[in-house]
């Protein structure tokens, strides 16, 4: 359960970030621009230098559906590694989710060491995951963008292309913001 006022804070934060990048409050936000502002680098698994071919096969074929992205903190910088086998909208969404963790100052809930001394980041707390889901969605599709999509009568496909969002994310944001209800749409995304 999100703390009281958190959703409104996310909308304000999204507007502030867009303003700092010279964007209108309803314009699409490029994850690369936000990453630069947050001192984060974005790589796919294929960008990891020295990663053996069999490990890439493990990450992209054998276990390709078991992970989307993760973030490592190295000093005062962050590295986000994403799974390149997913769809571009899904990649954009998971990168925004990881950037939301960084923007919110989240730290890993737990981590462990393997027998041979390697650090294995475990996960964030469920509260932190919920917060990153909400802020990540708001960064992708803030309420003003949702209103603009409906007022400009953009097709769902056009909105998904413009904001680099999946159909699931678009549906979720319309449901969560109540924009369709507010505008009297009551139609579902098809």
N, C-alpha and C positions, 0 to 999 in steps of 0.2 A: 504494500500500500504506500503510495507516494505521500510525502508530508504535505500538510496544508499549504497552499500557495505555490507549490513547486511547478505546476503546469503553467501558471501565469508567469513565473520567473523564467521558464524556458522560452516562452513567446518573447519576453523582453530581451532575453539574452540573444535570441536569434536575430531580433531587430538590431541590437547593438553590434553584433558581429557583421551583419550585412552593411550597416552604416560605416563601420571601420574599414570595410573593403570597397567602399564606394558604390554599394548596391542599394537599390530600392528595397523596401521591406517585403515586397512580394516577388522579387527576382530570384531565379535559381542560384544556389550557392555551390561553387565548385569545391569539392573536397580537397583538391590540391592547394587551393588558395588558403583554405582554413588550416590545413596541415602546416603550411609555411608559417602562418601566424602563430600557431601553437608549438613551433619548433619541433615538428615531427616529419619524419621521412616515411614515404609509403613505398613498399616493395611487394612484388609477388614472390612466391616461393622460388621462382626461377632466377630472381635477382640476387639470391643469397650465394655469394661467391664460395666456391669450393663444395657446394652441396652435391654429393654423388648422385649419379643418374638413378640408381636404385632407390635412393631416398625420395627423389622427385616423383618416381612412379608410385611409391608408397603414399605420398601426400596427395597426389592428383588422381590416381586410379584406384589403388587398393582401398585407401581411406579417404578418398576425395569428398565423400558426403558427410564425413564425421567432423569437419572443421570449416570455419569460414574465415576467421582472421584472429590475430592476437597482437598484443602490444607489449613491447619491451621498453623499459626505461634504462637508458645508458647515460649516467651523469644527469645533465639537465636537458638531454634530448630524448626523443621518443622514436621508436621504430615500429611501424605497423606493417605486418606481413599478412597479405591476403591470399586466399585460394583463387588462383586464376582460372579454374575450371568452372566457376559459377557464372551466371549471366551478368552482363554489365550492370543492370539495375540492382541486382543482389550485391555485387561487389561494392557499388556506390553506397548502398544502405549499410553494409557491415563496416565500411571505412568510416562513415558518419557516426556509427555506433561507437567505434573505437575512439574517434576524435571526441565524442561526447564524454567518454570516461576521462580523457585527458583534460578537457575543459572543466570538468567537475572536480578535478583533483583527486580522483579515486585511486586508491592503492589496492593491490591484490589482497584479497581476503586471506589467502593462504598460499604457501609455496613449500616445496620440499626438495631435499637433496637426494639424488640417486646414490646407489652404493659406490659408484665411481666418481662422485663429487660434482655432478652436473645439477645445476639449479633448474627445477621444473616448476614454472608458474602454474598454479592450480586454477584459481578462479576469483572472481569478484563476489562479494556477498550478493544475495538475491535483491536486497534493496538497491545496491549500486547498479545491478543489471537492469532493474526496472527504471531507475533514473536515466541510465544511458539509452535505454529503448525510447523513453519519452523525449529526451533532448535530441537524440539522433533523428527521430521522426520529425520533430519540430524544425530542426535545421534543414532537413530535406524539403519539407512541405509545411511552412508556417501557416497559421490561420489566414493572414492576408493573401497568401498565394492560393489557398483553397477558395477563398471568396472570388479572387480574380479569375480562376479557372472556370467557376460557375458563371460569373457575370459576363465573361468574354465568350461563353458557350464553347469552350474548348472541348473537343472530344476527349474521352479518357485516354485514347492512344496518343493524342497530341500532348496532353498534360504529362503522361508518363515519359514521353520522349524529351520534352522541354526540361523537366525537373529530374530526369534520370532516376525515376522511381519505378518500382515494380507495381503491378496491379494490386498485389496484396497490401503494399504500403499505402497506395492511393486510397483503397477501400478503407483501410484502418484509420487513416487520418480524416477522411470524411466522416466516418462513424464517431471518432473521438472528439472532433471539433464541433460536431453538431451543425456544420455549415448547411448541409442539405435540409435539415429540419428548419433552420433559421430562414432559409430562402424559400421554403415550401416546396422543395423538390420531391422528396420522398421516393425518388427512383434509385434503383441500385445500379452499380457500375457494371456494365456488360462489355 
